Amino acid sequence: MANIEEKVENLIKKKIEDLGYQLYDVQYVKEGQSYFLRIFIEKENGSIDLNDCEKVNDGINDLLDKVDYIKEQYFLEVSSTGIEKVLRKDKHLEDNIENEVQVNLFKPMELLGKKIKEVQGVLKSFNKDKIILQTENKDTLQEILIERRNISQIKTVFNWDNVE
């Protein structure tokens, strides 16, 4: 499915930029019996509304139908990235070095004597095999190495305490 995502991304990226938005990500997934092509967009001021999604949907729909990369019936969804962005690509990780992230794991790892499947901390670095998070425990900073093959999802963390 990654091949379809790459093809779709290459196809629609310029059109989305011409409409005044940035393409953040493309996901092609099967949920139950249905397939979904999800297009995530952003714009300079950061707030995407329903009209923006409709404008992008209308702008890319004919392109997608014309090339017909996806043979099965699917639902096209265009949306914002949301407040807490999912980080799927190296560029997403690079853009979030020194930011707070939440990492969900496929299998638990041992941390401070406990088995955990979710860890939150500051993203310090990454490579193709691992990421390094800095976490705080009882006023002590520690770095945690997490193998990327054990990561089910990484997303940014929005600090709700700073909202007025």
C-alpha positions in Angstrom: 0.0 0.0 0.0 3.0 2.3 0.5 3.5 2.3 -3.3 0.0 3.6 -3.8 0.6 6.3 -1.1 3.8 7.4 -2.9 2.2 7.5 -6.3 -0.8 9.5 -5.0 1.5 11.9 -3.1 3.6 12.6 -6.2 0.4 13.0 -8.3 -1.5 15.5 -6.0 1.3 17.4 -4.2 1.7 20.2 -6.8 -2.1 20.6 -7.2 -2.5 21.0 -3.5 0.3 23.5 -3.3 -1.3 25.4 -6.3 -4.5 25.6 -4.2 -2.5 27.3 -1.3 -1.9 24.3 1.0 0.8 21.9 1.9 0.5 18.1 1.7 1.4 16.6 5.0 0.7 12.9 4.4 -1.2 10.4 2.4 -2.5 7.2 3.9 -4.2 4.3 2.1 -5.8 1.9 4.6 -8.3 -0.9 4.8 -10.7 -0.8 7.7 -13.1 -3.6 7.9 -14.4 -4.2 4.4 -13.7 -0.6 3.3 -10.7 1.2 1.8 -9.8 4.8 2.6 -7.5 7.2 0.9 -6.7 9.9 3.5 -5.1 13.1 2.5 -3.8 15.3 5.3 -3.2 19.0 4.5 -1.9 22.1 6.3 -1.7 25.8 5.5 0.4 28.7 6.7 -1.9 30.0 9.4 -2.5 26.5 10.6 -6.2 26.4 10.7 -7.9 24.1 8.2 -11.7 24.2 8.0 -14.3 22.2 6.1 -14.2 24.6 3.1 -10.4 24.0 2.8 -11.0 20.2 2.8 -13.8 20.5 0.2 -11.6 22.8 -2.0 -8.7 20.3 -2.0 -11.1 17.3 -2.5 -12.6 19.0 -5.6 -9.1 19.9 -6.8 -7.7 16.3 -6.7 -10.7 14.1 -7.3 -10.5 14.3 -11.1 -6.7 13.7 -11.0 -7.2 10.5 -9.0 -10.0 9.3 -11.2 -8.0 9.9 -14.3 -4.9 7.9 -13.3 -6.9 5.2 -11.6 -4.0 3.9 -9.3 -6.5 2.3 -6.9 -8.6 -0.5 -8.5 -10.9 -1.2 -5.6 -13.6 1.1 -4.5 -12.4 3.6 -1.8 -13.5 6.6 0.2 -11.5 9.8 -0.2 -11.1 11.8 3.0 -9.3 15.2 3.1 -8.6 16.6 6.5 -6.2 18.6 8.6 -3.4 16.9 10.5 -5.1 17.7 13.8 -3.5 19.2 16.9 -1.5 16.1 17.6 0.2 15.1 14.3 1.1 11.5 13.5 4.8 11.3 12.6 5.2 8.6 9.9 8.0 9.9 7.8 11.6 10.9 8.5 10.8 14.5 7.5 8.0 14.5 10.2 10.5 13.3 12.8 13.2 15.7 11.7 10.7 18.6 12.0 9.9 17.5 15.6 13.4 17.1 17.0 13.3 18.7 20.5 9.5 18.5 20.7 7.4 16.4 23.0 6.1 13.2 21.4 4.2 10.1 22.5 5.4 6.7 21.2 3.1 3.7 21.2 4.7 0.3 21.0 3.7 -3.1 19.5 5.1 -5.0 22.5 5.9 -3.7 26.0 9.4 -2.6 26.9 10.9 -2.5 30.4 11.3 1.0 31.8 12.1 1.8 35.4 11.0 -1.7 36.5 7.7 -1.5 34.7 6.5 -2.9 31.4 5.0 -0.1 29.3 3.5 0.1 25.8 3.4 3.9 25.6 6.2 6.4 26.5 6.2 10.2 26.3 9.3 12.4 26.0 11.3 14.8 24.0 12.5 13.5 20.6 16.3 13.9 20.6 17.4 12.0 17.5 16.5 9.1 15.2 17.9 7.0 12.4 16.5 4.2 10.3 16.7 1.7 13.2 15.9 3.6 16.4 14.7 6.8 18.0 16.0 8.4 21.2 13.7 10.1 23.6 14.6 12.1 26.7 12.2 11.5 29.6 12.0 13.0 33.1 11.5 10.8 36.1 11.6 12.3 39.6 13.5 15.3 38.3 16.1 13.1 36.6 16.5 13.2 32.8 17.2 10.0 31.0 17.5 9.0 27.4 15.5 6.0 26.1 16.4 4.1 22.9 13.4 2.6 21.1 13.7 0.4 18.1 11.6 1.7 15.3 10.4 -1.8 14.3 8.6 -1.9 17.7 6.8 1.5 17.2 3.2 1.3 16.2 2.7 5.1 16.2 4.5 8.3 17.1 2.6 11.6 17.5 3.2 15.1 18.7 1.8 16.0 22.1 -0.2 19.2 22.5 0.3 21.0 25.8 -3.2 21.8 26.9 -1.9 23.7 30.0 -0.7 26.5 27.8 -4.1 27.1 26.3 -5.9 30.2 27.6 
